[in-house]
Amino acid sequence: MENYHSSRFPERPASGSAKRVSAGSASALSVLRQTLINLRSWVGVLQPHRKRGTSDPWYPPSASSLRFVGLECWHTLLHSTSPSSGMNPPFKRRLRKLRSSIKSLGVSALLVTNIKNVGYLTGFTGSAGYLFVTSNQEILLSDSRYSTQLEDECPGLDVEIRDARSTMLDSLEKVTRQSKFTSVAFESDSMSKAEFDRLESRLSMSEWVASSDLIESLRLIKDKSEIAAIRKSVEVNQRTFDVIRSQLTPDQTELQIAHNIEHQMRAFGATRCAFDPIVGVGARSALPHGRPSQKRIGESPFVLLDWGAEVDRYMSDLTRVLITSNIPTKLRKIYEIVLKAQLAAIKKIRPGVPMKSVDSAARSVIEASGFGPHFGHGLGHGIGLDIHEKPYISPIQTDSLKAGMVVTVEPGIYIPDFGGIRIEDDVLVTPEGHEVLSNLPKHIEECTVDLGC
């Protein structure tokens, strides 16, 4: 039998058109197509039929058959018209949670302008796009560069595509007027004052309501797909480190090592570096976010490496110190203090623990050793679609850890003209406690490298 669903009526995402006819029109057409497909598939049930094995006259379809077809048609209509019906399950769940927040604000829609948040809600990986989220629909606004990409990444999503003759503000006005939004929340954290002034002046028919952290609060807790992506990112990061460590030579510069890190992680499947790698030899390791220079590995007995990979849009972030000659007494002392502080903090991690208590577990070790003034930054931060995102673990954070959070734990001691020691791992908060996602060696003897000189 011919497969009408796949050949006669192929499903085509709403984003295939260069412009959106009206909000929800693509979804309605999709429902109509599916209903016709089902009716054709069930045509044999509706036709008169002869009783099997007899020459009796033709019989009309039974009442039960008609009821069956009616129920199936209703099922199609009921489920196909739900918001996000063409999306993958993770995006549906995120949008469902977001709609609860939008409803609590008492607005008609939310305008999402942070491109990372747009991707989090839809799977779109382009660099230009806004998203309108209403109680029953999502409309993604972008430009013609991404028409085909949107078909592949966001099947079933309503889109408004503009070309070079119009601006994003033109698209916003079109969608706002057509949908007759009376009040719209916007992401005040990602929209400048100048952008808002232009928006409010052009679209004065709607009330614009500032909102903050609606989507970021959802991103705090990673789902299974996000955790899997972070695991892959950590794995790429660790494989990269193993190669870099094995290839160290005395004449390599900080800058050469940084370039090698990026090359190697891309070879292992990373999209890019999560941030510019930090490589600090000797005294330059006292710069927590120092930029690589022409200083050579052989000029000092130790080097600090801080690097991160982006894999499937998710980040990882690790730091290790490698010892390249005999271990100086002062270096050993500081290293052991930092390692003790990190292990104390990791041990503290579990759901319900205030973040400042985790910071305190590490900071108190460093302060008790007399190096408190040399540890000025917070203990850690969340990782995910951004390399630095909520939650932040610091002395002023009163919020508590929750299962599903992924954070860095990275205490450090930085002494000018001597150097800095920082040890960093990525940790998942689990329902029972925690899981350290990274497992690179970090005891000082394990971090000694023979440069062969």
C-alpha positions in Angstrom: 0.0 0.0 0.0 1.2 3.5 -0.8 2.5 5.4 2.2 0.5 8.6 2.0 2.1 10.2 5.0 5.7 10.1 3.7 5.2 10.5 -0.1 1.8 12.1 -0.9 1.7 14.6 1.9 5.3 15.1 3.2 5.4 17.1 6.4 7.0 20.5 5.9 8.0 22.7 8.8 6.5 26.1 9.1 10.0 27.6 8.8 10.2 26.6 5.1 8.4 29.8 4.0 10.3 33.1 3.6 7.6 34.8 5.7 5.0 33.9 8.3 1.5 34.2 6.9 0.0 34.6 10.4 0.6 33.4 13.9 -0.3 29.7 14.1 -1.2 29.4 10.4 1.6 26.8 9.8 0.4 24.8 12.8 -3.2 24.8 11.5 -2.1 23.7 8.0 -0.1 20.9 9.6 -3.1 19.7 11.5 -5.3 19.8 8.4 -2.7 17.8 6.4 -2.5 15.2 9.2 -6.3 14.9 9.4 -6.4 14.3 5.6 -3.7 11.7 5.9 -5.6 9.8 8.5 -8.8 10.0 6.6 -7.2 8.5 3.5 -5.6 5.8 5.6 -8.9 4.9 7.1 -10.9 5.1 3.9 -11.3 1.3 3.8 -13.1 1.5 7.2 -15.5 4.0 5.9 -16.3 2.3 2.6 -19.2 -0.3 2.3 -17.9 -3.8 2.4 -18.9 -7.4 1.7 -19.1 -9.9 4.6 -15.9 -12.1 4.4 -16.5 -15.5 2.7 -20.0 -14.8 1.6 -21.9 -13.5 -1.5 -24.1 -11.4 0.7 -25.0 -7.8 -0.3 -22.7 -5.0 0.5 -22.9 -3.7 4.1 -22.4 -0.1 5.2 -19.7 0.7 7.8 -20.6 -0.2 11.3 -21.3 2.3 14.0 -18.3 1.2 16.0 -16.1 1.8 12.9 -17.4 5.3 12.5 -16.9 5.9 16.2 -13.3 4.7 15.8 -12.6 7.1 12.9 -14.2 10.0 14.8 -12.1 9.4 17.9 -8.9 9.1 15.9 -9.6 12.4 14.1 -10.3 14.1 17.4 -7.1 12.7 18.8 -5.1 14.2 15.9 -6.7 17.6 16.3 -6.3 17.6 20.1 -2.6 16.8 20.1 -1.5 18.5 17.0 -2.7 21.9 18.0 -0.9 22.0 21.3 2.0 24.5 21.5 5.5 23.2 20.6 3.9 20.1 19.0 6.7 19.7 16.5 9.6 20.2 19.0 11.8 17.7 20.7 10.8 16.8 24.3 13.5 18.8 26.1 12.4 22.0 24.4 8.7 21.3 25.1 9.4 20.8 28.8 11.4 24.0 29.0 8.7 26.0 27.3 6.0 24.5 29.5 7.9 25.6 32.6 8.5 29.1 31.1 4.8 29.6 30.4 4.1 29.2 34.1 6.4 32.1 34.8 4.9 34.2 32.0 1.5 33.6 33.4 2.5 34.7 36.8 3.7 38.0 35.3 0.2 38.7 33.9 1.5 39.5 30.4 0.4 38.3 26.9 3.9 37.2 25.8 7.6 37.2 26.5 10.1 38.5 24.1 13.4 36.6 24.4 16.4 38.5 23.0 19.3 36.7 24.6 20.4 34.4 21.8 21.6 31.7 24.2 18.1 31.6 25.8 16.6 31.4 22.3 18.7 28.4 21.6 17.9 26.9 25.0 14.2 27.0 24.3 14.2 26.0 20.6 17.5 24.3 19.6 18.4 27.2 17.2 22.2 27.6 17.0 22.2 30.7 14.8 23.7 34.1 15.9 20.6 36.3 15.2 17.1 35.6 16.5 14.4 36.7 18.9 11.7 34.5 20.2 8.1 35.4 21.1 6.5 33.0 23.6 2.8 33.2 24.3 0.4 31.0 26.2 0.0 28.7 23.1 2.6 29.5 20.6 6.3 30.3 19.8 7.4 32.6 17.0 11.1 32.9 16.1 12.2 36.0 14.4 15.3 35.8 12.3 16.7 36.6 8.8 17.1 34.8 5.5 20.6 33.5 6.3 19.0 31.0 8.6 15.9 29.8 6.7 17.3 26.4 5.9 19.0 26.0 9.2 15.7 26.7 11.0 14.0 24.0 9.0 16.6 21.5 10.2 17.0 22.6 13.8 13.4 23.8 14.7 10.9 21.7 12.8 7.3 22.8 13.4 8.3 26.2 14.8 6.5 29.3 13.5 9.0 31.8 12.1 9.1 35.3 10.8 12.0 35.7 8.3 13.1 39.1 7.1 15.5 40.0 4.3 17.9 42.9 3.8 15.1 45.4 3.2 13.8 45.2 6.7 15.1 45.2 10.3 14.5 43.2 13.4 12.4 46.0 14.7 10.2 45.8 11.6 9.6 42.1 12.3 8.8 42.8 15.9 6.3 45.4 14.9 4.7 43.1 12.4 4.3 40.2 14.8 3.2 42.4 17.7 0.5 44.1 15.6 -0.8 40.8 14.0 -0.9 39.0 17.3 -2.4 42.0 19.1 -0.3 41.7 22.2 -1.5 44.1 24.9 1.4 43.5 27.2 4.8 42.0 26.6 7.6 41.1 29.0 11.2 41.5 27.8 14.6 40.4 29.0 15.9 43.5 30.8 19.3 41.8 31.4 20.1 41.4 27.6 18.5 44.6 26.2 20.3 47.9 26.3 18.5 51.1 27.3 18.9 52.4 23.7 17.3 49.2 22.3 14.4 49.5 24.7 13.8 53.1 23.9 13.5 52.3 20.2 11.3 49.3 20.9 8.9 51.3 23.2 8.7 54.2 20.8 8.0 52.1 17.7 5.6 49.7 19.5 3.7 51.9 21.8 0.5 49.9 21.3 1.8 47.3 23.8 2.8 47.7 27.4 6.4 46.6 27.9 7.2 44.9 31.2 10.8 44.4 32.4 11.6 40.8 33.5 14.8 39.2 34.8 16.1 35.7 35.1 12.9 34.0 33.9 14.9 31.6 31.6 18.2 31.7 33.6 16.4 30.3 36.6 15.4 27.3 34.4 18.9 26.9 33.1 20.2 26.6 36.7 19.0 22.9 36.8 20.4 20.8 33.9 18.3 18.1 32.4 19.6 14.7 31.2 20.5 16.0 27.7 22.4 18.9 29.1 24.3 16.8 31.6 25.2 14.4 28.8 26.6 17.3 26.7 28.6 18.6 29.7 30.1 15.1 30.2 31.2 15.0 26.6 32.7 18.5 26.9 34.6 17.4 30.1 35.9 14.3 28.3 37.2 16.3 25.3 38.8 18.7 27.8 40.6 15.9 29.6 41.8 14.2 26.4 43.2 17.6 25.3 45.1 18.0 28.5 46.6 14.5 28.3 48.0 15.3 24.8 49.3 18.8 25.8 51.0 17.4 28.9 52.7 14.6 26.9 54.1 17.1 24.3 55.5 19.7 26.7 59.0 20.8 25.9 61.2 23.5 27.7 61.2 25.8 24.6 57.4 26.0 24.2 55.9 29.4 24.9 52.7 30.1 26.7 51.2 31.3 23.5 52.2 28.1 21.6 50.6 25.9 24.3 47.4 28.0 24.2 47.2 27.5 20.4 47.9 23.8 20.7 45.1 23.4 23.3 42.6 24.9 20.8 43.9 22.8 18.0 43.8 19.6 20.0 40.3 20.1 21.5 38.9 20.8 18.0 40.5 17.6 16.8 38.7 15.7 19.6 35.3 17.1 18.5 34.9 20.5 20.3 33.2 23.3 18.4 35.6 25.9 19.8 37.3 26.8 23.1 34.8 27.9 25.8 37.2 30.8 26.5 40.7 31.8 25.5 43.1 29.3 27.3 45.0 30.7 30.2 48.7 29.6 30.3 50.9 31.1 33.0 54.5 30.1 33.6 56.0 30.8 37.0 55.2 34.3 38.3 52.7 34.9 35.5 50.5 32.2 37.0 49.6 34.8 39.7 47.4 36.5 37.1 44.1 34.6 37.5 43.0 35.5 34.0 46.4 36.3 32.4 46.9 36.3 28.7 49.5 33.9 27.2 52.8 35.5 26.4 56.1 34.5 24.8 57.5 33.2 28.2 58.9 29.7 27.8 58.0 26.6 29.9 61.7 26.1 30.8 62.0 29.4 32.5 60.2 28.3 35.7 59.6 25.1 37.6 55.8 25.2 37.1 53.0 26.3 34.8 49.3 26.9 35.3 46.8 25.8 32.6 43.1 26.8 32.6 41.2 25.6 29.6 37.6 24.8 28.5 35.9 23.1 25.6 32.5 23.8 24.0 30.8 20.6 22.8 27.2 20.4 21.6 26.9 24.0 22.8 27.8 23.1 26.4 31.0 24.2 28.3 33.6 22.7 30.5 36.2 24.4 32.6 39.3 22.8 34.2 42.6 24.1 35.8 45.7 22.2 36.7 49.3 23.2 37.7 52.1 21.1 36.2 55.5 20.9 37.9 58.3 20.8 35.4 61.4 20.3 37.7 62.1 19.5 41.3 59.3 20.7 43.5 60.3 23.9 45.4 59.4 23.8 49.1 57.2 27.0 49.0 55.4 25.7 45.9 54.6 22.3 47.6 53.3 24.1 50.7 50.9 26.4 48.8 49.8 23.6 46.5 48.9 21.3 49.3 46.8 24.1 51.0 44.9 24.7 47.8 44.2 21.0 47.2 43.0 20.6 50.8 40.7 23.6 50.4 39.2 22.2 47.2 38.6 18.7 48.6 36.9 20.3 51.7 34.6 22.3 49.5 33.7 19.4 47.2 32.9 17.2 50.2 30.4 19.9 51.3 28.4 19.8 48.1 24.9 18.3 48.2 21.3 19.6 47.8 20.2 22.1 50.4 23.6 23.3 51.4 23.9 27.1 51.1 26.4 28.1 48.5 28.3 30.4 50.9 28.9 27.4 53.1 30.6 25.6 50.3 32.8 28.7 49.7 33.5 28.9 53.4 34.7 25.3 53.5 37.5 26.2 51.1 38.2 29.7 52.2 38.5 28.8 55.9 41.3 26.3 55.0 43.2 29.0 53.1 42.6 31.7 55.8 43.8 29.3 58.6 47.0 28.8 56.7 47.7 32.6 56.5 47.0 33.0 52.8 43.5 34.5 53.1 44.3 37.8 51.5 45.7 35.9 48.4 42.3 34.3 47.6 40.1 37.1 46.4 37.7 35.5 43.9 34.6 33.4 44.5 35.0 29.6 44.8 33.1 28.7 41.6 30.4 29.3 39.1 27.8 27.4 37.1 28.7 26.1 33.6 26.3 25.3 30.8 25.5 27.2 27.6 27.7 30.0 29.0 31.1 29.4 30.6 30.1 31.7 33.5 26.5 31.4 34.5 24.4 31.0 37.6 24.8 29.7 40.3 27.8 31.5 41.7 29.5 30.1 44.7 30.9 32.9 46.9 30.8 34.3 50.4 27.7 36.5 49.6 25.5 33.8 48.0 22.7 32.8 50.3 20.9 30.5 47.8 21.2 26.7 48.3 22.5 24.1 46.0 19.9 21.9 44.1 20.2 18.6 42.3 21.0 19.1 38.6 23.3 22.1 39.1 26.8 21.9 37.6 29.4 24.1 39.2 33.2 24.6 39.2 35.2 24.4 42.4 38.4 26.4 41.9 40.2 27.8 45.0 43.4 29.6 44.4 46.3 31.4 46.1 48.1 34.1 44.1 51.4 35.6 45.2 52.9 38.4 43.1 56.4 37.8 41.9 56.1 34.1 42.8 53.1 32.6 41.1 49.6 31.3 41.6 48.2 27.8 42.3 44.6 27.1 41.3 42.9 23.6 41.1 39.6 23.4 39.3 37.1 20.6 38.7 33.5 20.5 37.4 31.0 19.0 39.8 27.4 17.8 39.3 25.0 18.2 42.3 23.1 14.9 42.5 20.1 14.0 44.6 22.3 12.1 47.0 25.3 14.5 47.1 27.7 15.2 44.2 29.7 13.7 41.3 33.0 15.1 40.2 32.8 15.0 36.4 36.5 15.5 35.9 39.1 13.0 37.1 42.5 14.3 36.0 45.3 13.7 38.5 45.8 16.5 41.0 48.0 15.3 43.8 51.3 17.2 43.4 53.5 14.1 42.6 51.0 13.1 39.9 51.4 16.6 38.4 55.1 16.4 37.8 56.2 16.3 34.2 59.6 15.2 32.9 60.5 17.6 30.1 63.4 15.4 29.0 66.1 18.0 29.5 
